[in-house]
Amino acid sequence: MLRLRILSSALLSLLLGLSVASAHEVIPTIADMRVDGDRIVFDLRANLESFVAGVDLSETTDTDLSAEAASYDSLRALDPDALQARFDAFWPQMAAAITLRADDMALVPELDSVRVPPVGNPELLRSSELRFSAALPAGATAVDFGWTPALGAIVLRQMDVPEPYDGYLDNGATSGPIALAGGDRATGWQTFVNYIPVGFDHILPKGLDHILFVLGLFFLAARAGPLILQVSLFTLAHTITLALAALGYVNIPGEIVEPLIAASIVFVAVENIFTKRVSRWRPYVIFGFGLLHGLGFASVLGEFGLPQETFVAALIGFNVGVEVGQLAVIAVMFLFVWQAIRIDRGANEAAQGFALYGVLFALAIGLIALNPPMLVALLENPVWVFAAPLAAICALSALSIALRDRIDAYRRIVTIPASGAIAAVGAFWVVERVFL
């Protein structure tokens, strides 16, 4: 029993150390494009510090995990004039990273103005405003815009024309030709399809708090019926508040919502430790927490908004993406624990279980050692951030098989340590989001 406790504690510490993430999340740049006389003008709202520091925004969702974290944090502390001077010096590099064409003719972007707000709370992201423009050739009818993946995602919105273009450009994508006179607004179906990956991306890999909440639901109710009920209620609830917030009916500051979301993670994880089954009142609690998480999604979408003309299609597409992301999280974790659950319920397949977990553990460790660049780009984080906790789950699952003759081996060896790790991460986020 002592060895069991020591090993479980060690693996719990591993899960804690690998799961903690900071609040320095990456958000997309917002760009409003309009024609002003003979020039095409772009007004951007962006985090200039990440650009100047050289953070590769295509490979990270949290600046604290980037190699340029120290430089980024020092820039965040600069007063407006100092940061503007640093950006002015950086502008030639940024201009070279921008693709801007009019009817197949390359345009040269010129920096017009920069406005940097005061430092304020250095723990909160600072959004600055900048304007650049380029001369349009005579008779130009369309423009094509984009920039390199390292500058991150950008929401491009055409202004002051009928049926304007509205697009979400990621991974170095370009807009394609946009008619300067308007008329390129996406159809409802196109908007629905376009927003599915946006919703998925806000779960995998960017939604670590939502991932931990869903895993908290999973570890108490790995059976399909109770799990589907809880996830469905969670999805319904966050759809309601996301829609209300996006329409402007609800507006609660992120300083309030984010700590409460972290507290919801603590609640479900701690409840997993002290109860063995879904209580009659837990679905109502999950619904309430889903309302909170919807406000969290709304705070992100509020940075660039849902297109008003195709609002319903965008909202449905985003939520479909979120749901697919949640199901993907559940599917991956089920793959890692299903054999341990079956054996705990009486299946006589210990040898197959050990073989499975040996292979999965070796695969996770191999991915950590290799840290494949393609996978890093996909996860937008170092591979170990996701692979190391999965390796720990493999080890716990194998241990539960080895001690399968004990009562509730899976619950005691997998569910409780994993839930304890999730609760500890959530508690850290509560403290970080309130006090740090």
C-alpha positions in Angstrom: 0.0 0.0 0.0 2.9 2.4 0.8 4.4 1.8 -2.6 1.1 2.4 -4.3 0.7 5.7 -2.5 4.3 6.8 -3.3 3.9 5.9 -7.0 0.5 7.6 -7.3 1.8 10.7 -5.6 4.7 10.8 -7.9 2.5 10.5 -11.0 0.1 13.1 -9.5 3.0 15.5 -9.2 4.0 14.9 -12.8 0.4 15.7 -13.9 0.4 18.9 -11.9 3.7 20.0 -13.1 2.8 19.4 -16.8 -0.7 20.7 -16.7 -0.3 24.2 -15.2 -0.5 27.0 -17.8 -0.4 30.7 -17.5 -3.0 33.2 -18.5 -0.9 34.9 -21.2 -3.0 33.5 -24.0 -2.7 34.5 -27.7 -5.6 36.2 -29.4 -6.1 37.0 -33.1 -5.4 40.3 -34.6 -8.4 42.3 -35.7 -8.1 44.2 -39.0 -10.7 46.6 -40.5 -10.0 47.3 -44.2 -11.5 50.2 -46.2 -10.8 52.3 -49.3 -9.9 55.9 -48.6 -9.5 57.8 -51.9 -6.7 56.2 -53.8 -5.4 54.2 -50.8 -6.3 50.9 -49.2 -6.3 51.4 -45.4 -6.0 48.8 -42.6 -6.8 49.6 -39.0 -5.5 46.8 -36.7 -6.0 46.0 -33.0 -3.2 43.8 -32.0 -0.7 42.7 -29.3 2.4 44.5 -30.6 4.6 43.0 -27.8 4.3 39.6 -29.3 5.3 40.8 -32.8 8.3 42.8 -31.6 9.5 40.0 -29.3 9.4 37.6 -32.2 7.0 35.1 -30.7 5.9 32.6 -33.3 2.2 32.9 -32.8 1.5 29.9 -35.1 3.2 27.6 -32.6 2.0 28.8 -29.2 -1.2 29.6 -27.4 0.6 30.9 -24.3 3.5 33.4 -24.5 4.9 32.0 -21.3 5.7 28.8 -23.1 7.6 30.5 -25.9 11.4 30.9 -26.1 10.8 34.7 -26.2 8.8 34.8 -23.0 11.4 37.0 -21.2 11.6 39.5 -24.0 7.8 39.6 -24.4 7.3 40.3 -20.6 9.8 43.1 -20.7 8.0 44.7 -23.6 4.7 44.5 -21.7 6.1 46.7 -19.0 7.2 49.4 -21.4 5.4 52.8 -21.4 3.5 53.7 -24.6 6.2 55.9 -26.1 8.9 53.3 -25.5 6.9 50.5 -27.0 5.9 52.6 -30.0 9.5 53.4 -30.6 10.4 49.7 -30.5 7.5 48.9 -32.9 8.5 51.7 -35.3 12.0 50.0 -35.5 10.3 46.6 -36.1 7.9 47.8 -38.8 10.1 47.0 -41.8 10.2 43.4 -40.7 6.5 43.3 -40.3 5.9 45.0 -43.7 8.0 42.4 -45.3 5.8 39.7 -43.8 2.6 41.1 -45.2 1.2 40.0 -48.6 -0.8 42.8 -50.2 -1.8 42.7 -53.9 -4.3 44.6 -56.0 -5.3 42.9 -59.2 -2.0 40.8 -59.1 0.1 44.0 -58.5 2.2 43.9 -55.3 1.5 46.9 -53.0 3.9 48.3 -50.4 2.3 48.8 -47.0 3.3 52.1 -45.2 2.9 52.6 -41.5 0.6 55.6 -40.8 0.1 55.6 -37.0 0.5 53.6 -33.8 -1.5 54.1 -30.6 -0.3 52.2 -27.5 -2.5 52.3 -24.3 -0.9 52.7 -20.9 0.6 49.7 -19.2 -2.2 49.2 -16.7 -2.1 45.7 -15.1 1.0 44.0 -16.6 -0.7 40.6 -16.2 -3.4 41.6 -18.7 -2.8 41.5 -22.4 -2.4 45.0 -23.9 -4.1 45.6 -27.3 -2.6 48.5 -29.3 -4.0 50.1 -32.5 -2.0 50.7 -35.6 -2.9 51.9 -39.1 -1.1 51.1 -42.3 -2.0 51.8 -45.9 -0.9 51.4 -49.5 -1.5 53.3 -52.7 -3.9 51.6 -55.0 -3.2 51.4 -58.8 -5.6 53.3 -61.0 -8.7 51.1 -61.8 -8.0 48.5 -59.1 -11.0 46.3 -58.5 -9.8 43.8 -55.9 -7.2 43.2 -53.2 -5.7 40.1 -51.7 -4.3 40.2 -48.1 -2.4 37.9 -45.8 0.7 37.6 -43.7 3.2 35.0 -42.5 2.1 32.3 -40.0 4.4 33.6 -37.3 2.2 36.7 -36.9 -0.7 34.5 -35.9 -4.4 34.5 -36.8 -6.1 37.6 -38.1 -9.8 38.5 -38.5 -10.1 40.6 -41.6 -13.3 42.7 -41.9 -14.1 44.9 -45.0 -15.8 48.2 -44.1 -18.1 50.8 -45.7 -19.3 48.6 -48.6 -22.4 46.5 -49.2 -22.2 42.8 -48.4 -18.6 43.1 -47.0 -16.0 40.4 -46.8 -15.4 39.0 -43.3 -12.8 36.3 -42.9 -10.7 34.4 -40.3 -7.2 33.9 -41.7 -4.9 31.4 -39.9 -1.6 29.5 -40.6 -0.5 32.0 -43.3 -3.8 31.8 -45.3 -4.6 34.7 -47.6 -8.0 36.2 -48.2 -8.1 35.6 -52.0 -9.4 38.5 -54.2 -11.7 40.8 -52.2 -13.8 43.1 -54.4 -13.2 46.7 -53.4 -16.9 47.5 -54.2 -18.2 44.8 -51.9 -20.3 41.8 -52.6 -18.0 39.1 -51.1 -19.9 38.4 -47.9 -19.9 34.7 -47.1 -23.2 32.8 -47.4 -24.7 31.2 -44.4 -23.4 27.8 -45.3 -19.9 29.2 -45.9 -20.0 30.9 -42.6 -21.2 27.8 -40.8 -18.3 25.7 -42.3 -15.7 28.4 -41.7 -16.6 28.7 -38.0 -16.4 25.0 -37.2 -12.6 25.0 -37.1 -12.6 28.2 -35.1 -14.7 26.5 -32.4 -12.6 23.3 -32.5 -9.4 25.4 -32.1 -10.8 27.0 -29.0 -10.9 23.5 -27.4 -7.9 21.8 -29.0 -5.3 23.1 -28.5 -6.3 26.5 -27.0 -8.9 25.7 -24.4 -7.0 24.0 -21.6 -9.5 25.1 -19.0 -12.4 23.7 -21.0 -10.4 20.5 -21.6 -9.8 20.0 -17.9 -13.5 20.6 -17.2 -14.6 18.0 -19.7 -12.0 15.6 -18.3 -13.5 16.2 -14.9 -16.8 15.1 -16.2 -15.2 12.1 -17.9 -13.4 10.7 -14.9 -16.6 10.5 -12.8 -18.8 9.1 -15.5 -16.9 7.1 -18.1 -20.2 5.3 -19.1 -21.7 6.7 -22.2 -25.2 7.6 -20.9 -24.3 9.9 -17.9 -21.3 11.3 -19.8 -23.4 12.2 -22.9 -26.0 13.8 -20.6 -23.5 16.0 -18.8 -21.6 17.1 -22.0 -24.9 17.8 -23.8 -26.1 20.0 -20.9 -22.7 21.7 -20.8 -22.9 22.4 -24.5 -26.5 23.7 -24.4 -25.7 26.0 -21.5 -22.6 27.6 -23.0 -24.5 28.0 -26.3 -27.1 30.1 -24.5 -24.7 32.5 -22.8 -22.5 32.7 -25.8 -25.4 33.8 -28.0 -26.7 36.3 -25.3 -23.2 37.8 -24.9 -22.5 38.0 -28.6 -25.8 39.8 -29.1 -24.9 42.3 -26.3 -27.5 41.2 -23.7 -24.9 39.9 -21.2 -21.6 41.5 -20.5 -19.7 40.2 -17.5 -16.0 41.2 -17.2 -13.4 38.5 -17.8 -11.9 39.3 -14.4 -15.0 37.8 -12.8 -15.7 35.0 -15.4 -12.2 33.5 -15.6 -11.7 32.8 -11.9 -15.2 31.3 -11.7 -14.4 29.0 -14.7 -11.3 27.8 -12.8 -13.4 27.3 -9.7 -15.9 25.1 -11.7 -12.9 22.9 -12.6 -12.0 22.5 -9.0 -15.6 21.7 -8.1 -16.2 18.8 -10.5 -12.7 17.4 -9.8 -13.1 17.5 -6.1 -16.6 15.9 -6.3 -15.0 13.1 -8.3 -12.8 12.3 -5.3 -15.6 12.2 -2.8 -18.4 10.5 -4.8 -18.6 7.4 -7.0 -21.5 8.2 -9.3 -23.3 11.1 -10.8 -25.7 12.6 -8.3 -29.2 13.8 -9.1 -28.3 17.4 -8.7 -25.0 17.3 -10.6 -26.6 17.8 -14.1 -28.0 21.1 -12.8 -24.6 22.2 -11.5 -23.1 21.3 -14.8 -25.6 23.4 -16.6 -24.8 26.3 -14.4 -21.1 25.9 -15.1 -21.8 25.6 -18.8 -23.3 29.1 -18.6 -20.0 30.4 -17.1 -17.9 28.7 -19.8 -20.2 30.2 -22.5 -19.2 33.6 -21.1 -15.6 32.6 -21.4 -16.0 31.7 -25.1 -17.9 35.0 -25.5 -14.9 37.0 -24.1 -12.7 35.4 -26.8 -15.2 35.9 -29.6 -15.9 39.4 -28.4 -12.4 40.3 -29.5 -13.5 40.0 -33.1 -17.3 39.3 -33.0 -19.6 37.1 -35.0 -20.7 38.4 -38.4 -24.1 40.0 -37.9 -25.6 39.1 -41.2 -24.9 35.4 -40.7 -24.9 35.4 -36.9 -26.9 32.2 -36.5 -24.8 30.2 -39.0 -21.6 31.4 -37.3 -22.9 30.6 -33.8 -24.0 27.1 -34.8 -20.7 26.4 -36.6 -18.7 27.6 -33.7 -20.6 25.4 -31.3 -20.4 22.4 -33.6 -16.6 22.9 -33.6 -16.6 23.2 -29.8 -18.6 20.0 -29.5 -16.4 18.1 -31.9 -13.4 19.3 -29.9 -14.9 18.1 -26.6 -15.7 14.7 -28.1 -12.2 14.5 -29.4 -10.9 15.1 -25.9 -13.2 12.4 -24.5 -12.2 10.0 -27.3 -8.5 10.4 -26.7 -8.8 9.9 -22.9 -11.2 6.9 -23.4 -8.5 5.3 -25.7 -6.1 5.6 -22.8 -8.3 4.2 -20.0 -10.8 1.9 -21.6 -8.8 -1.3 -21.1 -8.2 -0.4 -17.4 -11.9 0.2 -17.0 -12.9 -3.1 -18.6 -10.5 -5.1 -16.5 -11.7 -3.3 -13.3 -15.2 -4.4 -14.3 -14.1 -8.1 -14.6 -12.7 -8.6 -18.1 -9.8 -11.2 -18.0 -7.5 -9.3 -20.4 -4.6 -8.2 -18.1 -1.9 -9.2 -20.6 -3.6 -7.2 -23.4 -3.9 -4.3 -21.1 -0.2 -4.3 -20.1 0.7 -4.6 -23.8 -1.6 -1.7 -24.8 -0.3 0.6 -22.1 3.3 -0.3 -22.8 2.8 0.7 -26.5 0.9 3.9 -25.6 3.5 4.9 -22.9 6.4 4.3 -25.3 4.6 6.3 -28.0 4.0 9.3 -25.7 7.6 9.2 -24.4 8.8 8.9 -28.0 6.8 12.0 -29.1 8.2 13.9 -26.1 11.8 13.0 -27.1 11.4 13.7 -30.8 9.1 16.8 -30.4 8.2 16.6 -34.1 8.0 20.2 -35.6 4.8 19.3 -37.5 3.1 18.2 -34.3 4.4 21.2 -32.4 2.8 23.5 -35.0 -0.5 21.5 -34.8 -0.6 21.6 -31.0 0.7 25.2 -30.9 2.7 24.1 -27.8 5.6 21.8 -27.1 4.5 18.2 -27.4 5.2 17.3 -23.8 2.5 19.6 -22.6 -0.1 17.1 -23.9 2.0 13.9 -24.2 3.5 13.8 -20.6 0.1 13.8 -18.8 -1.1 11.0 -21.2 2.1 9.0 -20.4 1.2 9.4 -16.7 -2.3 8.2 -17.3 -0.9 5.2 -19.0 1.3 4.4 -16.0 -1.7 4.8 -13.6 -3.9 2.6 -15.8 -1.2 -0.1 -16.0 -0.9 0.1 -12.2 -4.6 -0.3 -11.7 -4.5 -3.5 -13.8 -1.6 -4.8 -11.7 -3.6 -4.2 -8.6 -7.0 -5.3 -10.2 -7.8 -7.6 -7.3 -8.3 -4.6 -5.0 -11.7 -3.1 -4.6 -12.3 0.0 -6.9 -8.8 -0.3 -8.2 -9.4 1.9 -11.3 -11.2 4.6 -9.2 -8.5 4.6 -6.5 -5.5 4.5 -8.8 -6.7 6.4 -11.9 -9.8 8.5 -11.2 -8.8 10.0 -7.8 -5.2 10.9 -8.6 -6.2 12.4 -12.0 -9.1 14.3 -10.5 -6.7 15.5 -7.8 -4.3 16.8 -10.4 -7.2 18.6 -12.3 -8.4 20.1 -9.0 -5.0 21.4 -8.2 -4.5 23.0 -11.6 -7.9 24.6 -11.3 -7.1 25.9 -7.8 -3.8 27.4 -9.1 -5.8 29.2 -11.9 -8.2 30.6 -9.3 -5.3 32.1 -7.4 -3.5 33.2 -10.5 -6.6 34.9 -12.0 -7.6 36.6 -8.8 -4.3 37.6 -7.2 -1.3 37.2 -9.6 
